[in-house]
């Protein structure tokens, strides 16, 4: 079946629905839930297709129908809350050698199951009112996290599956607005991870282990340098398991961020700088037992302005760069993005997702507008080079170890239209991307000179 036939069929199928936001609405009312019980559900159906693949592997053209069903509940028992969430992520109709993986399929997974204690001035509070001291939350169990600019720790929204963690998290905000987050977790390893099981949407529960630990802290101070200042230190500790060889990463990621949120008639900014050190191996091969010294870095810079007109247009300039690996003996320089999200800055993921915060230098421009309350428009353009000509470029798998294919990888142009068909209930989103390949993606030994990449998606989200 050709891409055009599949896409046409999926457009009809897409009328069934899409993702969820955890707001109490029609479902809670239908169930007769009390004010102490929040219940929500959503279904997102997405149709996407790609032609002229940019990756070193995978089909030249592919299409996919993905469905994500999300059911969440939280009970507020005063100073203690109990929460649970199940997400069922499935994918259909993709090619047998599709690039679809654990980012698209994670069937019937309880991504959250937690007990959360209210601290301070949330009312009675588990540890007293403490109104002058501030307030916070202590969470134990399985949960998702968004930290800072979400570039290193995030709950995924566009992606069909999400990152989740098992452990403990403390989140405290002082009376003056200073926010401190500390956590120790075991990241959930998404299953199934075998190609055949992913293609069959097999149900396998995720697992966690002390062989993979992630912990750290983040502090944000408002009212400084024209906005807020954030600092963080994150630690990832990984070791091989009998059934899963790893790169044995033992990484420290230390960073700082200065930001001011967009507002009408005002300039905004978001600058982030991170350094990564520690030890890691270059590959996951069982025979690779050489620990390398890691020294990698990340830079993000964004400056924008929101006009006061009826459409609230915002224009912004962006710059992202992250180090790549030179292959030098005893050293490793490729930046590890940990558990971050990238759609907001680098375009759609799924069957696309060409760019990420590894071995990249990429300036860009973005424009956003809302002609009326239900409609949001966005367009963006980026140029991308490899930071190190000898390393794999971003997520593509394309590499020229000799460096003779140069740095220029691609120019990416995208657009998105988001429309609330029924506000708070049914939303539609359409997006398209054109990736114009440069010398690196075309001429590298494992590059593809098959023409420029075209990608598009359409999804519907029903939220209850």
C-alpha positions as CSV (number, residue, x, y, z in Angstrom):
1,X,0.0,0.0,0.0
2,X,1.5,3.4,-1.0
3,X,2.0,6.3,1.4
4,X,-0.8,8.2,-0.3
5,X,-3.4,5.4,0.1
6,X,-2.4,4.9,3.7
7,X,-2.5,8.6,4.5
8,X,-6.0,8.9,2.9
9,X,-7.3,5.9,5.0
10,X,-5.8,7.4,8.2
11,X,-7.4,10.8,7.7
12,X,-10.8,9.0,7.9
13,X,-9.6,6.9,10.9
14,X,-8.3,10.1,12.6
15,X,-11.8,11.3,13.3
16,X,-11.9,9.0,16.4
17,X,-9.8,11.2,18.8
18,X,-6.5,12.1,20.7
19,X,-4.4,13.0,24.0
20,X,-5.4,14.0,27.5
21,X,-4.9,16.7,30.0
22,X,-5.5,16.0,33.7
23,X,-8.4,18.3,34.2
24,X,-11.6,17.4,36.0
25,X,-14.4,17.6,33.4
26,X,-17.1,15.5,31.7
27,X,-15.8,12.1,32.8
28,X,-15.6,13.1,36.5
29,X,-19.2,14.5,36.3
30,X,-20.5,11.4,34.6
31,X,-19.0,9.2,37.3
32,X,-20.5,11.5,40.0
33,X,-17.0,12.1,41.4
34,X,-16.8,14.3,44.6
35,X,-14.6,17.4,44.8
36,X,-11.9,15.3,46.5
37,X,-11.6,13.0,43.5
38,X,-10.2,14.1,40.2
39,X,-10.7,11.8,37.2
40,X,-9.6,12.5,33.6
41,X,-9.2,10.6,30.4
42,X,-8.1,11.4,26.8
43,X,-7.6,9.7,23.5
44,X,-5.3,11.0,20.8
45,X,-5.3,9.6,17.3
46,X,-2.4,10.7,15.1
47,X,-1.7,10.1,11.4
48,X,1.8,10.7,10.2
49,X,3.9,10.0,7.1
50,X,7.4,10.6,5.9
51,X,9.0,10.4,2.5
52,X,12.7,10.5,1.5
53,X,14.1,9.2,4.9
54,X,17.0,11.2,6.4
55,X,18.2,8.5,8.7
56,X,21.0,6.0,7.9
57,X,18.5,3.2,8.7
58,X,14.8,2.7,8.2
59,X,12.4,2.7,5.2
60,X,12.7,5.4,2.5
61,X,9.0,6.1,3.2
62,X,6.8,5.2,6.1
63,X,3.3,5.9,7.5
64,X,1.9,5.3,11.0
65,X,-1.3,5.5,12.9
66,X,-0.7,6.0,16.6
67,X,-3.2,6.0,19.4
68,X,-2.6,7.1,22.9
69,X,-5.2,6.5,25.6
70,X,-4.6,8.1,29.0
71,X,-6.7,7.6,32.2
72,X,-5.7,9.4,35.4
73,X,-7.2,9.7,38.9
74,X,-6.1,11.6,42.0
75,X,-7.8,11.5,45.5
76,X,-7.2,14.3,47.9
77,X,-7.5,13.0,51.5
78,X,-6.5,16.3,53.1
79,X,-2.7,16.4,53.7
80,X,-2.2,13.3,51.6
81,X,-3.1,12.6,48.0
82,X,-3.2,9.3,46.1
83,X,-2.7,9.3,42.4
84,X,-2.6,6.8,39.5
85,X,-2.3,7.1,35.7
86,X,-2.4,4.4,33.0
87,X,-1.2,5.2,29.5
88,X,-1.8,2.9,26.6
89,X,0.4,3.8,23.5
90,X,0.1,1.8,20.3
91,X,1.2,2.2,16.7
92,X,-0.3,0.6,13.5
93,X,0.3,0.3,9.8
94,X,4.0,1.2,9.9
95,X,6.5,-0.6,7.6
96,X,8.2,-3.8,8.9
97,X,11.6,-2.0,9.1
98,X,10.0,1.2,10.5
99,X,11.9,3.5,12.8
100,X,9.0,3.3,15.3
101,X,10.2,2.1,18.7
102,X,9.7,2.7,22.4
103,X,8.9,6.3,21.7
104,X,5.7,5.1,20.0
105,X,4.7,1.9,21.7
106,X,4.2,1.3,25.5
107,X,1.0,-0.6,26.0
108,X,-1.1,-0.5,29.1
109,X,1.5,1.0,31.4
110,X,0.8,2.4,34.9
111,X,3.2,5.4,34.5
112,X,2.1,6.9,37.8
113,X,1.1,5.4,41.1
114,X,2.1,7.7,44.0
115,X,1.4,9.0,47.4
116,X,1.9,12.8,47.7
117,X,2.1,14.7,51.0
118,X,1.3,18.3,51.2
119,X,3.9,20.3,53.2
120,X,3.6,23.8,54.7
121,X,0.7,26.1,54.0
122,X,-1.6,24.0,51.7
123,X,-4.2,24.3,54.4
124,X,-3.8,21.9,57.3
125,X,-0.6,20.3,55.8
126,X,0.9,17.1,56.9
127,X,3.6,18.9,58.8
128,X,1.8,22.0,60.0
129,X,0.6,25.1,58.3
130,X,3.9,27.0,58.0
131,X,2.3,29.8,56.1
132,X,5.4,32.1,56.5
133,X,7.8,29.3,55.6
134,X,6.4,28.3,52.3
135,X,4.7,25.2,50.9
136,X,5.6,22.1,49.0
137,X,4.9,18.5,48.0
138,X,6.7,15.2,48.8
139,X,5.9,12.5,46.3
140,X,6.7,8.8,46.7
141,X,6.1,6.0,44.1
142,X,5.9,6.2,40.3
143,X,5.6,9.7,38.8
144,X,6.5,11.9,35.9
145,X,8.6,15.1,36.1
146,X,9.1,18.4,34.4
147,X,12.1,20.3,35.6
148,X,13.3,23.7,34.4
149,X,13.3,24.3,30.6
150,X,12.4,20.6,30.1
151,X,15.5,20.1,28.0
152,X,17.0,17.5,30.3
153,X,14.0,16.2,32.4
154,X,10.5,16.2,31.0
155,X,7.1,14.5,30.7
156,X,6.7,14.1,26.9
157,X,3.6,15.7,25.3
158,X,4.0,15.3,21.6
159,X,5.7,11.9,21.8
160,X,3.4,8.9,21.9
161,X,5.1,7.6,25.1
162,X,6.5,9.5,28.1
163,X,9.4,9.3,30.5
164,X,8.5,8.2,34.0
165,X,10.4,7.5,37.2
166,X,10.1,5.5,40.4
167,X,11.4,7.0,43.6
168,X,11.0,10.2,45.7
169,X,10.7,13.9,44.8
170,X,10.5,16.9,47.1
171,X,9.2,20.2,45.7
172,X,9.4,23.3,48.0
173,X,8.5,26.9,47.3
174,X,9.3,29.6,49.9
175,X,7.0,32.5,50.7
176,X,9.4,34.7,48.5
177,X,8.8,32.4,45.5
178,X,12.2,30.6,45.5
179,X,11.5,27.0,44.3
180,X,13.7,24.0,45.2
181,X,13.3,20.5,43.8
182,X,15.2,17.4,44.9
183,X,14.8,13.9,43.8
184,X,16.1,10.3,43.7
185,X,14.7,8.0,41.1
186,X,15.0,4.8,39.1
187,X,13.9,5.7,35.5
188,X,11.4,3.3,34.1
189,X,12.8,1.3,31.2
190,X,10.1,1.2,28.6
191,X,8.9,-2.2,27.3
192,X,8.5,-3.8,24.9
193,X,11.8,-2.9,23.3
194,X,12.2,-5.7,20.7
195,X,11.2,-4.8,17.1
196,X,8.8,-7.7,16.7
197,X,7.0,-7.0,20.0
198,X,6.7,-3.3,19.2
199,X,5.2,-4.2,15.8
200,X,2.6,-6.4,17.6
201,X,1.9,-3.8,20.3
202,X,2.7,-6.5,22.9
203,X,1.8,-5.7,26.5
204,X,4.9,-5.8,28.7
205,X,5.1,-3.8,31.9
206,X,8.0,-1.3,32.3
207,X,10.7,-2.1,34.8
208,X,13.0,-0.1,37.1
209,X,16.3,-1.2,38.8
210,X,19.0,0.2,40.9
211,X,21.3,-0.5,38.0
212,X,19.9,2.8,36.5
213,X,19.6,5.7,39.0
214,X,18.9,9.3,38.4
215,X,19.0,12.0,41.1
216,X,19.7,15.6,41.7
217,X,18.4,19.0,42.6
218,X,17.2,22.2,40.9
219,X,16.7,25.7,42.4
220,X,14.9,28.7,40.8
221,X,15.1,32.2,42.1
222,X,12.6,34.8,40.7
223,X,13.2,38.5,40.4
224,X,16.8,38.4,39.2
225,X,18.5,39.7,36.1
226,X,15.3,40.8,34.5
227,X,13.5,37.4,35.1
228,X,14.4,34.2,37.0
229,X,17.7,32.4,37.6
230,X,17.9,28.6,37.8
231,X,20.7,26.3,38.7
232,X,20.8,22.5,38.7
233,X,23.0,19.5,39.3
234,X,21.9,16.1,37.9
235,X,23.5,12.7,38.4
236,X,23.0,9.6,36.2
237,X,24.5,6.2,37.3
238,X,24.1,3.2,35.0
239,X,25.6,-0.2,34.9
240,X,25.2,-3.3,32.7
241,X,22.5,-5.8,33.5
242,X,22.7,-9.5,32.5
243,X,20.1,-9.0,29.7
244,X,20.9,-5.4,28.8
245,X,24.4,-4.1,28.1
246,X,24.8,-0.4,28.5
247,X,27.3,2.4,28.1
248,X,27.9,2.4,31.9
249,X,27.2,6.1,32.1
250,X,28.2,7.8,35.3
251,X,27.4,11.4,34.4
252,X,27.2,14.7,36.2
253,X,25.3,17.5,34.4
254,X,25.6,20.9,36.0
255,X,23.9,23.9,34.5
256,X,22.3,27.3,34.9
257,X,19.4,29.1,33.1
258,X,18.2,32.7,32.9
259,X,14.7,33.2,31.7
260,X,11.7,35.5,31.5
261,X,8.3,34.2,30.2
262,X,6.6,35.7,27.2
263,X,4.1,38.5,27.9
264,X,2.2,41.0,25.7
265,X,4.2,44.1,24.9
266,X,7.4,42.7,26.4
267,X,10.7,41.1,25.5
268,X,11.4,37.6,26.8
269,X,14.4,35.4,27.0
270,X,15.7,31.9,27.8
271,X,19.4,31.2,28.1
272,X,20.8,27.9,29.3
273,X,24.3,26.6,29.6
274,X,25.2,23.1,30.9
275,X,28.4,21.1,31.3
276,X,28.5,17.3,31.5
277,X,31.3,15.2,33.0
278,X,32.1,11.8,34.4
279,X,32.7,8.4,32.8
280,X,31.0,6.5,30.0
281,X,31.8,3.9,27.3
282,X,31.6,4.7,23.6
283,X,29.2,1.8,22.8
284,X,26.9,-0.7,24.4
285,X,28.9,-3.6,23.1
286,X,29.7,-6.3,25.7
287,X,33.3,-6.2,24.4
288,X,33.6,-2.5,25.1
289,X,34.9,-2.2,28.6
290,X,36.9,1.0,28.2
291,X,35.7,3.8,30.5
292,X,36.2,7.2,28.8
293,X,36.4,10.6,30.5
294,X,33.4,12.7,29.6
295,X,33.5,16.4,28.9
296,X,30.5,17.7,27.0
297,X,28.4,20.9,26.8
298,X,25.0,22.4,25.8
299,X,24.0,25.9,24.9
300,X,20.5,27.3,24.3
301,X,19.7,30.9,23.6
302,X,16.3,32.4,22.8
303,X,15.1,36.0,22.7
304,X,11.6,37.0,21.7
305,X,9.0,39.8,21.7
306,X,5.2,39.5,21.9
307,X,3.2,42.3,20.2
308,X,0.1,43.7,21.8
309,X,-2.0,43.4,18.6
310,X,-5.2,41.3,18.4
311,X,-3.3,38.2,17.2
312,X,-0.7,38.4,20.0
313,X,2.0,37.7,17.5
314,X,5.4,36.6,18.9
315,X,8.7,36.5,17.0
316,X,11.8,34.9,18.4
317,X,15.4,34.1,17.5
318,X,16.9,30.8,18.7
319,X,20.3,29.3,18.9
320,X,21.1,25.7,20.0
321,X,24.5,24.0,20.2
322,X,25.7,20.8,21.8
323,X,29.0,19.0,21.6
324,X,29.8,16.0,19.5
325,X,32.5,13.3,19.9
326,X,35.8,13.4,18.1
327,X,36.6,9.8,18.7
328,X,39.8,10.7,20.5
329,X,41.2,7.8,22.6
330,X,40.3,8.1,26.3
331,X,37.8,10.9,25.8
332,X,34.0,11.3,25.1
333,X,32.5,14.6,24.1
334,X,29.0,13.9,22.8
335,X,26.3,15.6,25.0
336,X,23.7,13.2,26.5
337,X,20.2,14.7,26.6
338,X,19.1,12.4,29.5
339,X,15.3,12.5,29.8
340,X,14.5,15.8,28.0
341,X,11.9,16.7,25.4
342,X,12.7,18.4,22.1
343,X,9.5,19.0,20.1
344,X,9.1,22.7,21.2
345,X,12.5,23.7,19.8
346,X,13.4,21.0,17.2
347,X,10.1,20.0,15.5
348,X,7.9,16.9,15.6
349,X,9.3,13.6,16.7
350,X,7.6,10.3,16.0
351,X,8.6,9.2,12.5
352,X,10.5,12.5,12.1
353,X,12.7,14.0,14.9
354,X,15.9,14.8,12.9
355,X,17.4,17.3,15.3
356,X,18.4,16.9,19.0
357,X,20.8,18.4,21.5
358,X,23.8,16.2,20.5
359,X,26.5,17.2,17.9
360,X,24.7,20.2,16.6
361,X,25.0,23.9,15.9
362,X,21.6,25.4,14.9
363,X,20.3,29.0,14.7
364,X,16.7,29.6,13.9
365,X,13.6,31.8,13.8
366,X,10.1,31.2,15.0
367,X,6.8,33.1,14.7
368,X,3.6,32.4,16.6
369,X,0.1,34.0,16.5
370,X,-3.4,33.4,17.7
371,X,-5.9,35.0,15.3
372,X,-8.7,34.1,17.7
373,X,-9.2,32.2,20.9
374,X,-9.5,28.7,19.3
375,X,-6.7,29.0,16.8
376,X,-2.9,28.9,17.2
377,X,-0.4,29.2,14.4
378,X,3.3,28.5,14.5
379,X,6.1,28.5,11.9
380,X,9.8,28.0,12.3
381,X,13.0,27.6,10.3
382,X,16.4,26.3,11.4
383,X,19.8,25.7,9.8
384,X,21.9,22.9,11.3
385,X,25.5,21.9,11.2
386,X,27.5,19.2,13.0
387,X,29.5,20.6,15.9
388,X,32.1,17.8,15.2
389,X,32.5,16.6,11.6
390,X,33.6,13.1,12.7
391,X,30.6,12.3,14.9
392,X,27.1,11.1,14.1
393,X,24.9,14.1,13.4
394,X,22.0,14.5,15.9
395,X,19.6,11.6,15.8
396,X,20.2,10.6,12.1
397,X,22.8,7.9,12.5
398,X,24.6,9.6,9.6
399,X,28.4,9.9,10.1
400,X,31.4,10.6,8.0
401,X,34.4,9.6,10.2
402,X,36.8,11.2,7.8
403,X,35.0,14.5,8.0
404,X,35.2,15.1,4.2
405,X,31.4,15.5,3.9
406,X,31.7,18.8,5.9
407,X,29.5,20.2,8.7
408,X,26.4,21.4,6.9
409,X,23.6,18.9,7.6
410,X,20.3,20.5,6.7
411,X,17.8,23.4,6.7
412,X,14.5,22.6,8.4
413,X,11.2,24.5,7.8
414,X,8.0,23.6,9.7
415,X,4.5,24.9,10.3
416,X,1.7,24.0,12.7
417,X,-2.0,24.8,13.0
418,X,-3.8,24.0,16.3
419,X,-7.6,24.4,16.5
420,X,-10.0,23.8,19.4
421,X,-13.0,22.3,17.7
422,X,-14.8,22.2,21.0
423,X,-12.8,24.1,23.6
424,X,-11.7,21.9,26.5
425,X,-13.1,18.8,24.8
426,X,-11.8,18.2,21.2
427,X,-8.7,19.7,19.6
428,X,-7.2,19.2,16.1
429,X,-3.5,19.8,15.2
430,X,-1.9,19.6,11.8
431,X,1.8,20.0,11.1
432,X,4.3,19.7,8.3
433,X,8.1,19.8,7.9
434,X,10.5,20.0,5.0
435,X,14.1,19.0,5.7
436,X,16.4,20.2,2.9
437,X,19.5,18.0,3.1
438,X,23.0,19.4,3.1
439,X,26.3,17.7,2.1
440,X,26.6,15.7,5.3
441,X,23.2,14.0,5.1
442,X,23.6,13.4,1.3
443,X,27.3,12.6,0.8
444,X,28.4,10.8,4.0
445,X,29.1,7.1,3.5
446,X,25.8,6.1,5.1
447,X,23.9,9.2,4.0
448,X,20.9,9.1,1.6
449,X,20.9,11.1,-1.6
450,X,17.2,10.3,-2.1
451,X,15.9,13.9,-2.1
452,X,14.7,16.2,0.6
453,X,12.6,14.8,3.4
454,X,8.9,15.7,3.7
455,X,6.9,14.9,6.8
456,X,3.4,15.6,7.9
457,X,1.0,14.7,10.7
458,X,-2.6,15.3,11.8
459,X,-4.0,14.4,15.1
460,X,-7.3,14.8,17.1
461,X,-7.4,14.8,20.9
462,X,-10.5,14.1,22.8
463,X,-10.2,15.1,26.5
464,X,-12.8,14.0,29.0
